[in-house]
Amino acid sequence: MSRFSITLVGLAIFTVVIVLFIPGVGDTIEASLLRLLANGPRGLINFWSR
Amino acid sequence: MKFRTLFKKLSISIGAILLIFVSALSALAVSARFADGPSVIFAGGPLEAGELVTGPEPDWGFAREINLIELQLLEPPRSRILWVADYEGKLYLNSNYMGGLRQRLWKKWPGEAEKDGRAILRIDGKRYERQLVRIKTGDAIEGVTKEFTRKYGVAMTPEEVEKEELWLFELAPPRTSGSGVIR
């Protein structure tokens, strides 16, 4: 396995761990996605600029 | 040469961002499946917590003040968050954007509920056994669509029900037969 592939796999695992085990991260991602789906990029910007 | 290096770096950065995005969403989707109830976006596992209310039909008037409920089908045992409307003492669910791309890619539960309507409703921390009955015709449609429109501020019409772009389900009392009923 090349060093590049290992880095990618590591990045994916790191993301999964952060999302699952750091409180609030998953909720924030879902809330952002919901705003994006409901109101487009403007909804996302409004959500983050509160 | 410089342009090639820049292009390579840009591709790697975009790829890494996409990888993070996909990994995060996959983690959320998988973890929701094993949770007691749904997350905001992803379907969840079976509804297990909360007192299971049995006996005579409750007065559903309190649902007027509740915007979101959790609903789990018995088959497949997955749960999701839905809107609810109370009309003439009965509870109703809706599913918009039916018949389009969104239904094919995302909305599986209405079809599943039509096949097997046995469900568990969790509302205000209590669970109720229900039978989903799809409503296609009848006097209730106008009143139910009006109530959804009033409650959520999103226009719903009987014409949409007729065109099957909007599906309505009554949350009827449970029955012994397993298959969904269309009326």
gemmi code that builds the backbone of each chain (N, CA, C; Angstrom):
import gemmi

chains = {
    "A": [
        ("MET", (0.849, -1.192, 0.000), (0.000, 0.000, 0.000), (0.893, 1.255, 0.000)),
        ("SER", (0.592, 2.152, -0.898), (1.440, 3.345, -0.977), (1.167, 4.283, 0.198)),
        ("ARG", (2.113, 5.171, 0.416), (1.978, 6.122, 1.524), (0.746, 7.016, 1.321)),
        ("PHE", (0.471, 7.327, 0.051), (-0.683, 8.172, -0.275), (-1.998, 7.490, 0.118)),
        ("SER", (-2.116, 6.197, -0.207), (-3.333, 5.457, 0.139), (-3.521, 5.381, 1.651)),
        ("ILE", (-2.390, 5.159, 2.359), (-2.466, 5.075, 3.823), (-2.951, 6.409, 4.399)),
        ("THR", (-2.478, 7.502, 3.824), (-2.905, 8.827, 4.284), (-4.413, 8.999, 4.085)),
        ("LEU", (-4.914, 8.566, 2.918), (-6.350, 8.700, 2.633), (-7.189, 7.867, 3.602)),
        ("VAL", (-6.770, 6.623, 3.818), (-7.501, 5.746, 4.749), (-7.464, 6.352, 6.155)),
        ("GLY", (-6.308, 6.854, 6.535), (-6.159, 7.498, 7.848), (-7.082, 8.692, 7.996)),
        ("LEU", (-7.168, 9.482, 6.945), (-8.044, 10.667, 6.963), (-9.504, 10.257, 7.141)),
        ("ALA", (-9.900, 9.194, 6.412), (-11.287, 8.717, 6.512), (-11.582, 8.210, 7.927)),
        ("ILE", (-10.665, 7.433, 8.483), (-10.869, 6.892, 9.841), (-10.908, 8.033, 10.865)),
        ("PHE", (-10.007, 8.984, 10.710), (-9.964, 10.136, 11.619), (-11.304, 10.890, 11.584)),
        ("THR", (-11.844, 11.090, 10.369), (-13.128, 11.793, 10.226), (-14.247, 11.031, 10.938)),
        ("VAL", (-14.277, 9.719, 10.715), (-15.329, 8.893, 11.334), (-15.256, 8.993, 12.866)),
        ("VAL", (-14.037, 8.903, 13.395), (-13.860, 8.974, 14.858), (-14.319, 10.333, 15.388)),
        ("ILE", (-13.925, 11.392, 14.707), (-14.314, 12.752, 15.147), (-15.836, 12.892, 15.142)),
        ("VAL", (-16.467, 12.449, 14.041), (-17.920, 12.605, 13.903), (-18.668, 11.793, 14.959)),
        ("LEU", (-18.179, 10.596, 15.223), (-18.911, 9.714, 16.142), (-18.642, 10.010, 17.615)),
        ("PHE", (-17.451, 10.453, 17.918), (-17.096, 10.526, 19.343), (-16.937, 11.928, 19.920)),
        ("ILE", (-16.881, 12.945, 19.095), (-16.817, 14.308, 19.646), (-18.249, 14.854, 19.692)),
        ("PRO", (-18.776, 15.118, 20.877), (-20.172, 15.548, 20.989), (-20.446, 16.835, 20.189)),
        ("GLY", (-21.561, 16.816, 19.504), (-21.995, 18.020, 18.790), (-21.557, 18.095, 17.340)),
        ("VAL", (-20.497, 17.349, 16.979), (-19.985, 17.445, 15.603), (-21.023, 16.896, 14.608)),
        ("GLY", (-21.549, 15.709, 14.918), (-22.550, 15.100, 14.029), (-23.791, 15.968, 13.900)),
        ("ASP", (-24.258, 16.500, 15.036), (-25.464, 17.348, 15.016), (-25.242, 18.597, 14.162)),
        ("THR", (-24.034, 19.182, 14.295), (-23.737, 20.397, 13.523), (-23.694, 20.092, 12.029)),
        ("ILE", (-23.106, 18.960, 11.675), (-23.040, 18.586, 10.249), (-24.456, 18.378, 9.703)),
        ("GLU", (-25.286, 17.665, 10.479), (-26.650, 17.405, 10.011), (-27.456, 18.701, 9.901)),
        ("ALA", (-27.305, 19.575, 10.889), (-28.041, 20.846, 10.852), (-27.609, 21.673, 9.636)),
        ("SER", (-26.305, 21.681, 9.354), (-25.795, 22.426, 8.192), (-26.352, 21.855, 6.896)),
        ("LEU", (-26.347, 20.533, 6.826), (-26.839, 19.861, 5.618), (-28.330, 20.138, 5.410)),
        ("LEU", (-29.055, 20.135, 6.513), (-30.495, 20.397, 6.449), (-30.771, 21.809, 5.924)),
        ("ARG", (-30.004, 22.776, 6.429), (-30.159, 24.169, 5.962), (-29.808, 24.271, 4.493)),
        ("LEU", (-28.773, 23.545, 4.090), (-28.332, 23.571, 2.687), (-29.411, 22.972, 1.787)),
        ("LEU", (-29.993, 21.862, 2.230), (-31.042, 21.214, 1.424), (-32.299, 22.072, 1.379)),
        ("ALA", (-32.618, 22.724, 2.496), (-33.867, 23.486, 2.576), (-33.767, 24.834, 1.861)),
        ("ASN", (-32.659, 25.544, 2.054), (-32.581, 26.921, 1.545), (-31.388, 27.186, 0.641)),
        ("GLY", (-30.672, 26.161, 0.248), (-29.523, 26.352, -0.638), (-28.341, 26.964, 0.107)),
        ("PRO", (-27.317, 27.404, -0.625), (-26.121, 27.968, 0.005), (-26.424, 29.137, 0.931)),
        ("ARG", (-27.440, 29.952, 0.573), (-27.804, 31.095, 1.416), (-28.226, 30.625, 2.813)),
        ("GLY", (-28.989, 29.515, 2.863), (-29.424, 28.969, 4.151), (-28.244, 28.534, 5.004)),
        ("LEU", (-27.247, 27.964, 4.341), (-26.035, 27.511, 5.050), (-25.264, 28.709, 5.595)),
        ("ILE", (-25.148, 29.741, 4.762), (-24.406, 30.949, 5.189), (-25.141, 31.596, 6.379)),
        ("ASN", (-26.471, 31.691, 6.288), (-27.249, 32.280, 7.391), (-27.061, 31.490, 8.669)),
        ("PHE", (-27.040, 30.156, 8.529), (-26.894, 29.286, 9.697), (-25.550, 29.520, 10.385)),
        ("TRP", (-24.497, 29.628, 9.593), (-23.150, 29.784, 10.161), (-22.845, 31.210, 10.603)),
        ("SER", (-23.620, 32.179, 10.081), (-23.329, 33.573, 10.468), (-24.185, 34.046, 11.638)),
        ("ARG", (-24.973, 33.118, 12.220), (-25.805, 33.511, 13.371), (-24.923, 33.956, 14.543)),
    ],
    "B": [
        ("MET", (5.092, 22.755, -16.225), (5.466, 21.935, -15.061), (4.834, 22.487, -13.794)),
        ("LYS", (4.923, 23.839, -13.657), (4.366, 24.505, -12.483), (2.850, 24.301, -12.437)),
        ("PHE", (2.208, 24.439, -13.622), (0.757, 24.276, -13.722), (0.350, 22.857, -13.340)),
        ("ARG", (1.161, 21.895, -13.787), (0.874, 20.475, -13.476), (0.912, 20.215, -11.976)),
        ("THR", (1.896, 20.795, -11.340), (2.035, 20.618, -9.884), (0.850, 21.242, -9.162)),
        ("LEU", (0.478, 22.421, -9.622), (-0.649, 23.135, -9.008), (-1.939, 22.340, -9.181)),
        ("PHE", (-2.131, 21.813, -10.400), (-3.332, 21.017, -10.702), (-3.385, 19.761, -9.837)),
        ("LYS", (-2.231, 19.149, -9.649), (-2.153, 17.934, -8.829), (-2.512, 18.242, -7.379)),
        ("LYS", (-1.964, 19.344, -6.882), (-2.246, 19.730, -5.491), (-3.720, 20.056, -5.289)),
        ("LEU", (-4.282, 20.750, -6.283), (-5.707, 21.125, -6.213), (-6.593, 19.881, -6.228)),
        ("SER", (-6.243, 18.927, -7.104), (-7.018, 17.674, -7.190), (-6.963, 16.914, -5.872)),
        ("ILE", (-5.785, 16.872, -5.266), (-5.639, 16.164, -3.988), (-6.472, 16.852, -2.900)),
        ("SER", (-6.456, 18.171, -2.890), (-7.226, 18.918, -1.873), (-8.718, 18.664, -2.036)),
        ("ILE", (-9.212, 18.743, -3.286), (-10.648, 18.505, -3.534), (-11.007, 17.069, -3.157)),
        ("GLY", (-10.156, 16.145, -3.537), (-10.374, 14.729, -3.204), (-10.436, 14.523, -1.692)),
        ("ALA", (-9.532, 15.184, -0.955), (-9.506, 15.041, 0.508), (-10.784, 15.600, 1.123)),
        ("ILE", (-11.242, 16.749, 0.608), (-12.483, 17.357, 1.135), (-13.673, 16.427, 0.871)),
        ("LEU", (-13.727, 15.882, -0.345), (-14.811, 14.947, -0.688), (-14.768, 13.706, 0.201)),
        ("LEU", (-13.566, 13.218, 0.439), (-13.394, 12.034, 1.282), (-13.897, 12.311, 2.703)),
        ("ILE", (-13.554, 13.484, 3.236), (-14.005, 13.859, 4.586), (-15.529, 13.929, 4.618)),
        ("PHE", (-16.105, 14.566, 3.595), (-17.558, 14.736, 3.507), (-18.268, 13.377, 3.461)),
        ("VAL", (-17.799, 12.520, 2.567), (-18.427, 11.195, 2.408), (-18.244, 10.354, 3.683)),
        ("SER", (-17.042, 10.392, 4.269), (-16.793, 9.617, 5.496), (-17.703, 10.098, 6.622)),
        ("ALA", (-17.845, 11.418, 6.764), (-18.662, 11.970, 7.846), (-20.128, 11.560, 7.677)),
        ("LEU", (-20.644, 11.702, 6.452), (-22.056, 11.357, 6.219), (-22.298, 9.859, 6.384)),
        ("SER", (-21.353, 9.049, 5.910), (-21.500, 7.599, 6.067), (-21.520, 7.224, 7.539)),
        ("ALA", (-20.619, 7.835, 8.324), (-20.570, 7.547, 9.761), (-21.897, 7.914, 10.423)),
        ("LEU", (-22.441, 9.075, 10.041), (-23.718, 9.515, 10.638), (-24.859, 8.575, 10.245)),
        ("ALA", (-24.875, 8.182, 8.964), (-25.951, 7.308, 8.480), (-25.901, 5.949, 9.170)),
        ("VAL", (-24.696, 5.390, 9.288), (-24.566, 4.065, 9.910), (-24.884, 4.145, 11.401)),
        ("SER", (-24.381, 5.168, 12.084), (-24.633, 5.256, 13.536), (-26.119, 5.477, 13.812)),
        ("ALA", (-26.814, 6.204, 12.913), (-28.264, 6.430, 13.113), (-29.026, 5.105, 13.042)),
        ("ARG", (-28.589, 4.217, 12.168), (-29.282, 2.924, 12.010), (-29.275, 2.095, 13.292)),
        ("PHE", (-28.226, 2.293, 14.114), (-28.109, 1.510, 15.336), (-28.640, 2.266, 16.558)),
        ("ALA", (-29.167, 3.456, 16.322), (-29.647, 4.277, 17.442), (-31.127, 4.016, 17.713)),
        ("ASP", (-31.557, 4.372, 18.906), (-32.980, 4.283, 19.256), (-33.665, 5.530, 18.698)),
        ("GLY", (-34.135, 5.410, 17.471), (-34.793, 6.543, 16.831), (-33.901, 7.210, 15.801)),
        ("PRO", (-34.521, 8.033, 14.960), (-33.801, 8.646, 13.844), (-33.004, 9.872, 14.256)),
        ("SER", (-32.079, 10.285, 13.374), (-31.441, 11.588, 13.546), (-32.237, 12.576, 12.699)),
        ("VAL", (-31.764, 13.787, 12.593), (-32.536, 14.804, 11.857), (-32.709, 14.402, 10.392)),
        ("ILE", (-31.666, 13.831, 9.809), (-31.698, 13.523, 8.369), (-31.811, 12.030, 8.101)),
        ("PHE", (-31.071, 11.244, 8.856), (-30.974, 9.824, 8.517), (-31.981, 8.976, 9.289)),
        ("ALA", (-32.440, 7.914, 8.632), (-33.355, 6.969, 9.282), (-32.628, 6.280, 10.431)),
        ("GLY", (-33.391, 6.021, 11.499), (-32.798, 5.396, 12.676), (-33.275, 3.977, 12.874)),
        ("GLY", (-32.862, 3.398, 13.990), (-33.263, 2.039, 14.321), (-34.618, 2.016, 15.007)),
        ("PRO", (-35.007, 0.839, 15.528), (-36.316, 0.698, 16.176), (-36.471, 1.625, 17.384)),
        ("LEU", (-37.708, 2.058, 17.600), (-38.011, 2.923, 18.746), (-38.193, 2.041, 19.977)),
        ("GLU", (-37.301, 2.170, 20.915), (-37.327, 1.279, 22.076), (-37.645, 1.988, 23.387)),
        ("ALA", (-37.191, 3.198, 23.537), (-37.420, 3.912, 24.803), (-38.832, 4.494, 24.831)),
        ("GLY", (-39.364, 4.651, 26.036), (-40.680, 5.275, 26.185), (-41.754, 4.260, 26.504)),
        ("GLU", (-42.698, 4.679, 27.314), (-43.810, 3.808, 27.710), (-44.653, 3.441, 26.487)),
        ("LEU", (-45.032, 2.145, 26.390), (-45.900, 1.722, 25.291), (-47.350, 1.858, 25.757)),
        ("VAL", (-48.065, 2.786, 25.143), (-49.436, 3.074, 25.567), (-50.391, 2.103, 24.877)),
        ("THR", (-51.208, 1.424, 25.653), (-52.217, 0.510, 25.086), (-53.581, 0.913, 25.645)),
        ("GLY", (-54.619, 0.218, 25.193), (-55.952, 0.513, 25.713), (-56.753, 1.364, 24.752)),
        ("PRO", (-57.720, 2.107, 25.257), (-58.600, 2.878, 24.372), (-57.854, 3.975, 23.619)),
        ("GLU", (-58.460, 4.393, 22.516), (-57.843, 5.445, 21.709), (-57.637, 6.720, 22.532)),
        ("PRO", (-56.420, 7.259, 22.493), (-56.200, 8.497, 23.248), (-56.840, 9.704, 22.541)),
        ("ASP", (-56.967, 10.774, 23.265), (-57.401, 12.037, 22.661), (-56.152, 12.669, 22.049)),
        ("TRP", (-56.137, 12.744, 20.720), (-54.932, 13.204, 20.022), (-54.824, 14.723, 19.969)),
        ("GLY", (-55.693, 15.406, 20.658), (-55.682, 16.881, 20.603), (-54.323, 17.475, 20.943)),
        ("PHE", (-53.580, 16.795, 21.835), (-52.272, 17.337, 22.237), (-51.282, 17.393, 21.079)),
        ("ALA", (-51.530, 16.587, 20.025), (-50.606, 16.550, 18.881), (-50.618, 17.861, 18.096)),
        ("ARG", (-51.646, 18.671, 18.319), (-51.718, 19.959, 17.620), (-50.504, 20.842, 17.959)),
        ("GLU", (-50.000, 20.660, 19.166), (-48.874, 21.490, 19.633), (-47.529, 20.844, 19.303)),
        ("ILE", (-47.551, 19.661, 18.708), (-46.296, 18.935, 18.439), (-46.006, 18.963, 16.944)),
        ("ASN", (-44.812, 19.425, 16.594), (-44.470, 19.569, 15.179), (-43.863, 18.317, 14.564)),
        ("LEU", (-43.072, 17.599, 15.338), (-42.361, 16.446, 14.776), (-42.621, 15.199, 15.604)),
        ("ILE", (-42.822, 14.096, 14.925), (-42.995, 12.822, 15.615), (-41.988, 11.810, 15.042)),
        ("GLU", (-41.785, 10.731, 15.780), (-40.931, 9.660, 15.272), (-41.815, 8.481, 14.908)),
        ("LEU", (-41.577, 7.910, 13.764), (-42.381, 6.784, 13.314), (-41.477, 5.643, 12.873)),
        ("GLN", (-41.791, 4.452, 13.375), (-41.027, 3.261, 12.965), (-41.971, 2.263, 12.321)),
        ("LEU", (-41.601, 1.759, 11.167), (-42.353, 0.658, 10.578), (-41.856, -0.639, 11.205)),
        ("LEU", (-42.763, -1.622, 11.319), (-42.309, -2.908, 11.861), (-41.464, -3.646, 10.825)),
        ("GLU", (-41.814, -3.449, 9.562), (-41.069, -4.125, 8.489), (-40.859, -3.172, 7.317)),
        ("PRO", (-39.659, -2.692, 7.065), (-38.412, -2.903, 7.797), (-38.365, -2.056, 9.071)),
        ("PRO", (-37.677, -2.510, 10.103), (-37.688, -1.809, 11.385), (-36.779, -0.583, 11.415)),
        ("ARG", (-37.176, 0.439, 10.677), (-36.403, 1.688, 10.643), (-37.330, 2.843, 11.019)),
        ("SER", (-36.757, 3.879, 11.587), (-37.577, 5.012, 12.051), (-37.142, 6.299, 11.366)),
        ("ARG", (-38.073, 7.247, 11.325), (-37.770, 8.549, 10.746), (-38.603, 9.628, 11.436)),
        ("ILE", (-38.194, 10.886, 11.227), (-38.923, 12.012, 11.813), (-39.895, 12.550, 10.769)),
        ("LEU", (-41.135, 12.772, 11.186), (-42.165, 13.205, 10.235), (-43.043, 14.308, 10.837)),
        ("TRP", (-43.752, 14.997, 9.947), (-44.771, 15.947, 10.378), (-46.049, 15.174, 10.714)),
        ("VAL", (-46.879, 15.783, 11.521), (-48.142, 15.141, 11.882), (-49.251, 16.189, 11.945)),
        ("ALA", (-50.431, 15.779, 11.535), (-51.586, 16.684, 11.631), (-52.737, 15.954, 12.314)),
        ("ASP", (-53.457, 16.696, 13.128), (-54.622, 16.151, 13.816), (-55.858, 16.726, 13.126)),
        ("TYR", (-56.746, 15.839, 12.673), (-57.970, 16.321, 12.012), (-59.142, 15.448, 12.435)),
        ("GLU", (-60.131, 16.067, 12.998), (-61.341, 15.394, 13.484), (-60.996, 14.189, 14.362)),
        ("GLY", (-60.061, 14.382, 15.272), (-59.731, 13.344, 16.246), (-58.843, 12.232, 15.740)),
        ("LYS", (-58.356, 12.351, 14.500), (-57.445, 11.319, 13.968), (-56.118, 11.968, 13.582)),
        ("LEU", (-55.069, 11.155, 13.598), (-53.747, 11.667, 13.220), (-53.425, 11.278, 11.781)),
        ("TYR", (-52.730, 12.179, 11.098), (-52.356, 11.933, 9.708), (-50.881, 12.288, 9.481)),
        ("LEU", (-50.250, 11.548, 8.561), (-48.881, 11.831, 8.127), (-48.905, 12.209, 6.662)),
        ("ASN", (-47.858, 12.915, 6.238), (-47.770, 13.254, 4.818), (-46.413, 12.843, 4.270)),
        ("SER", (-46.353, 12.676, 2.976), (-45.069, 12.506, 2.296), (-45.141, 13.261, 0.979)),
        ("ASN", (-44.350, 14.337, 0.896), (-44.339, 15.160, -0.324), (-43.327, 14.614, -1.333)),
        ("TYR", (-43.261, 15.298, -2.449), (-42.295, 15.010, -3.518), (-42.365, 13.553, -3.977)),
        ("MET", (-43.570, 13.002, -4.008), (-43.697, 11.616, -4.442), (-43.736, 11.564, -5.969)),
        ("GLY", (-43.254, 10.481, -6.501), (-43.286, 10.274, -7.951), (-42.082, 10.843, -8.670)),
        ("GLY", (-41.231, 11.572, -7.984), (-40.077, 12.180, -8.649), (-38.779, 11.473, -8.295)),
        ("LEU", (-37.693, 12.160, -8.608), (-36.357, 11.610, -8.363), (-36.119, 11.391, -6.875)),
        ("ARG", (-36.628, 12.354, -6.059), (-36.410, 12.262, -4.618), (-37.022, 11.000, -4.031)),
        ("GLN", (-38.211, 10.615, -4.587), (-38.844, 9.397, -4.068), (-37.984, 8.178, -4.410)),
        ("ARG", (-37.514, 8.157, -5.672), (-36.738, 6.988, -6.106), (-35.437, 6.856, -5.323)),
        ("LEU", (-34.792, 8.008, -5.059), (-33.491, 7.959, -4.402), (-33.592, 7.890, -2.887)),
        ("TRP", (-34.634, 8.472, -2.329), (-34.607, 8.740, -0.905), (-35.812, 8.194, -0.160)),
        ("LYS", (-37.022, 8.429, -0.718), (-38.225, 8.151, 0.064), (-38.731, 6.740, -0.163)),
        ("LYS", (-38.277, 5.849, 0.665), (-38.710, 4.457, 0.527), (-39.858, 4.140, 1.481)),
        ("TRP", (-39.925, 4.875, 2.591), (-40.872, 4.477, 3.631), (-42.344, 4.513, 3.190)),
        ("PRO", (-42.782, 5.474, 2.330), (-44.209, 5.448, 1.979), (-44.613, 4.153, 1.257)),
        ("GLY", (-43.753, 3.712, 0.350), (-44.033, 2.461, -0.360), (-44.020, 1.268, 0.584)),
        ("GLU", (-43.069, 1.295, 1.500), (-42.984, 0.208, 2.479), (-44.216, 0.209, 3.395)),
        ("ALA", (-44.659, 1.406, 3.769), (-45.839, 1.522, 4.651), (-47.106, 1.065, 3.937)),
        ("GLU", (-47.135, 1.276, 2.630), (-48.310, 0.855, 1.863), (-48.390, -0.674, 1.822)),
        ("LYS", (-47.215, -1.307, 1.779), (-47.186, -2.782, 1.748), (-47.503, -3.370, 3.120)),
        ("ASP", (-46.907, -2.797, 4.145), (-47.109, -3.305, 5.508), (-47.192, -2.098, 6.433)),
        ("GLY", (-48.417, -1.789, 6.829), (-48.660, -0.539, 7.559), (-48.435, -0.604, 9.059)),
        ("ARG", (-47.990, -1.728, 9.584), (-47.798, -1.818, 11.035), (-46.663, -0.888, 11.459)),
        ("ALA", (-46.934, -0.102, 12.470), (-45.947, 0.916, 12.839), (-46.010, 1.232, 14.323)),
        ("ILE", (-44.936, 1.850, 14.796), (-44.908, 2.386, 16.163), (-44.645, 3.876, 16.058)),
        ("LEU", (-45.484, 4.616, 16.744), (-45.377, 6.068, 16.765), (-44.810, 6.471, 18.110)),
        ("ARG", (-43.810, 7.347, 18.118), (-43.342, 7.890, 19.398), (-43.592, 9.393, 19.377)),
        ("ILE", (-44.387, 9.801, 20.324), (-44.790, 11.194, 20.365), (-44.770, 11.623, 21.833)),
        ("ASP", (-44.079, 12.701, 22.084), (-43.984, 13.227, 23.448), (-43.405, 12.161, 24.403)),
        ("GLY", (-42.480, 11.340, 23.918), (-41.807, 10.340, 24.768), (-42.597, 9.066, 25.000)),
        ("LYS", (-43.813, 8.962, 24.437), (-44.608, 7.742, 24.619), (-44.782, 7.053, 23.266)),
        ("ARG", (-44.869, 5.716, 23.323), (-45.001, 4.953, 22.078), (-46.428, 4.408, 21.925)),
        ("TYR", (-46.898, 4.385, 20.683), (-48.254, 3.905, 20.371), (-48.165, 2.969, 19.172)),
        ("GLU", (-48.848, 1.836, 19.258), (-48.933, 0.948, 18.091), (-49.956, 1.537, 17.131)),
        ("ARG", (-49.632, 1.554, 15.861), (-50.530, 2.143, 14.862), (-50.548, 1.297, 13.597)),
        ("GLN", (-51.535, 1.570, 12.756), (-51.619, 0.954, 11.430), (-51.707, 2.094, 10.417)),
        ("LEU", (-50.719, 2.197, 9.539), (-50.762, 3.258, 8.533), (-51.726, 2.862, 7.420)),
        ("VAL", (-52.664, 3.742, 7.164), (-53.649, 3.501, 6.107), (-53.543, 4.642, 5.109)),
        ("ARG", (-53.164, 4.326, 3.877), (-53.022, 5.402, 2.887), (-54.399, 5.921, 2.487)),
        ("ILE", (-54.516, 7.256, 2.456), (-55.785, 7.893, 2.104), (-55.648, 8.508, 0.712)),
        ("LYS", (-56.445, 7.993, -0.230), (-56.377, 8.529, -1.597), (-57.633, 9.304, -1.969)),
        ("THR", (-58.734, 8.924, -1.352), (-60.007, 9.591, -1.659), (-60.766, 9.841, -0.358)),
        ("GLY", (-61.848, 10.603, -0.477), (-62.697, 10.801, 0.699), (-62.729, 12.246, 1.156)),
        ("ASP", (-63.654, 12.498, 2.061), (-63.897, 13.875, 2.523), (-62.744, 14.415, 3.371)),
        ("ALA", (-62.002, 13.514, 4.003), (-60.968, 13.973, 4.946), (-59.815, 14.690, 4.233)),
        ("ILE", (-59.610, 14.399, 2.948), (-58.411, 14.905, 2.263), (-58.317, 16.426, 2.299)),
        ("GLU", (-59.443, 17.072, 2.017), (-59.416, 18.540, 2.004), (-59.046, 19.088, 3.389)),
        ("GLY", (-59.681, 18.537, 4.414), (-59.424, 19.005, 5.770), (-57.991, 18.720, 6.225)),
        ("VAL", (-57.498, 17.555, 5.872), (-56.136, 17.178, 6.296), (-55.094, 18.057, 5.599)),
        ("THR", (-55.253, 18.270, 4.295), (-54.280, 19.112, 3.581), (-54.327, 20.550, 4.115)),
        ("LYS", (-55.538, 21.011, 4.437), (-55.665, 22.368, 5.008), (-54.957, 22.460, 6.350)),
        ("GLU", (-55.105, 21.413, 7.151), (-54.492, 21.419, 8.475), (-52.955, 21.392, 8.363)),
        ("PHE", (-52.427, 20.595, 7.424), (-50.968, 20.583, 7.215), (-50.490, 21.967, 6.760)),
        ("THR", (-51.255, 22.579, 5.847), (-50.882, 23.897, 5.335), (-50.885, 24.921, 6.461)),
        ("ARG", (-51.922, 24.876, 7.308), (-52.017, 25.829, 8.425), (-50.873, 25.621, 9.417)),
        ("LYS", (-50.617, 24.361, 9.732), (-49.655, 24.063, 10.792), (-48.205, 24.328, 10.373)),
        ("TYR", (-47.859, 23.985, 9.144), (-46.457, 24.046, 8.730), (-46.150, 25.157, 7.714)),
        ("GLY", (-47.184, 25.836, 7.242), (-46.943, 26.940, 6.320), (-46.425, 26.504, 4.959)),
        ("VAL", (-46.676, 25.254, 4.595), (-46.278, 24.745, 3.274), (-47.559, 24.324, 2.559)),
        ("ALA", (-47.802, 24.888, 1.387), (-49.076, 24.636, 0.711), (-49.217, 23.168, 0.304)),
        ("MET", (-50.291, 22.545, 0.755), (-50.626, 21.183, 0.333), (-52.072, 21.190, -0.142)),
        ("THR", (-52.336, 20.525, -1.250), (-53.674, 20.590, -1.838), (-54.207, 19.193, -2.163)),
        ("PRO", (-55.555, 19.066, -2.221), (-56.145, 17.786, -2.633), (-55.719, 17.377, -4.059)),
        ("GLU", (-55.423, 18.382, -4.904), (-54.997, 18.063, -6.278), (-53.680, 17.285, -6.271)),
        ("GLU", (-52.782, 17.670, -5.360), (-51.505, 16.951, -5.250), (-51.732, 15.494, -4.828)),
        ("VAL", (-52.727, 15.296, -3.957), (-53.055, 13.925, -3.520), (-53.581, 13.129, -4.712)),
        ("GLU", (-54.438, 13.793, -5.501), (-55.025, 13.136, -6.675), (-53.942, 12.742, -7.684)),
        ("LYS", (-52.939, 13.639, -7.850), (-51.848, 13.362, -8.804), (-50.805, 12.421, -8.212)),
        ("GLU", (-50.989, 12.046, -6.964), (-50.060, 11.164, -6.233), (-48.693, 11.793, -6.031)),
        ("GLU", (-48.649, 13.137, -6.014), (-47.402, 13.830, -5.665), (-47.299, 13.967, -4.151)),
        ("LEU", (-48.456, 13.918, -3.508), (-48.527, 13.993, -2.051), (-49.288, 12.763, -1.554)),
        ("TRP", (-48.641, 12.019, -0.671), (-49.296, 10.848, -0.082), (-49.705, 11.187, 1.341)),
        ("LEU", (-50.900, 10.750, 1.700), (-51.385, 10.946, 3.066), (-51.640, 9.578, 3.694)),
        ("PHE", (-51.298, 9.482, 4.954), (-51.567, 8.258, 5.713), (-52.336, 8.606, 6.977)),
        ("GLU", (-53.346, 7.802, 7.263), (-53.998, 7.920, 8.567), (-53.278, 6.997, 9.542)),
        ("LEU", (-53.039, 7.492, 10.736), (-52.439, 6.651, 11.785), (-53.586, 5.983, 12.526)),
        ("ALA", (-54.067, 4.896, 11.951), (-55.251, 4.229, 12.495), (-54.855, 3.315, 13.660)),
        ("PRO", (-55.836, 2.903, 14.464), (-55.522, 1.940, 15.535), (-54.977, 0.647, 14.937)),
        ("PRO", (-54.168, -0.081, 15.702), (-53.572, -1.312, 15.150), (-54.636, -2.360, 14.862)),
        ("ARG", (-54.349, -3.182, 13.887), (-55.259, -4.299, 13.577), (-54.443, -5.569, 13.498)),
        ("THR", (-55.154, -6.680, 13.421), (-54.425, -7.953, 13.503), (-53.773, -8.325, 12.181)),
        ("SER", (-54.373, -7.956, 11.029), (-53.777, -8.339, 9.741), (-52.531, -7.488, 9.490)),
        ("GLY", (-51.562, -8.062, 8.759), (-50.269, -7.405, 8.612), (-50.146, -6.465, 7.437)),
        ("SER", (-50.995, -6.589, 6.442), (-50.745, -5.811, 5.235), (-51.346, -4.417, 5.320)),
        ("GLY", (-50.745, -3.486, 4.572), (-51.234, -2.113, 4.533), (-52.564, -2.041, 3.813)),
        ("VAL", (-53.306, -1.003, 4.084), (-54.637, -0.860, 3.502), (-54.689, 0.472, 2.755)),
        ("ILE", (-55.306, 0.472, 1.600), (-55.492, 1.725, 0.863), (-56.973, 2.026, 0.818)),
        ("ARG", (-57.292, 3.287, 1.027), (-58.713, 3.623, 1.035), (-58.926, 4.829, 0.128)),
    ],
}
model = gemmi.Model(1)
for chain_id, residues in chains.items():
    chain = gemmi.Chain(chain_id)
    for i, (resn, *xyz) in enumerate(residues, 1):
        res = gemmi.Residue()
        res.name, res.seqid = resn, gemmi.SeqId(i, " ")
        for name, pos in zip(("N", "CA", "C"), xyz):
            atom = gemmi.Atom()
            atom.name, atom.element = name, gemmi.Element(name[0])
            atom.pos, atom.b_iso = gemmi.Position(*pos), 0.0
            res.add_atom(atom)
        chain.add_residue(res)
    model.add_chain(chain)
structure = gemmi.Structure()
structure.add_model(model)
structure.setup_entities()
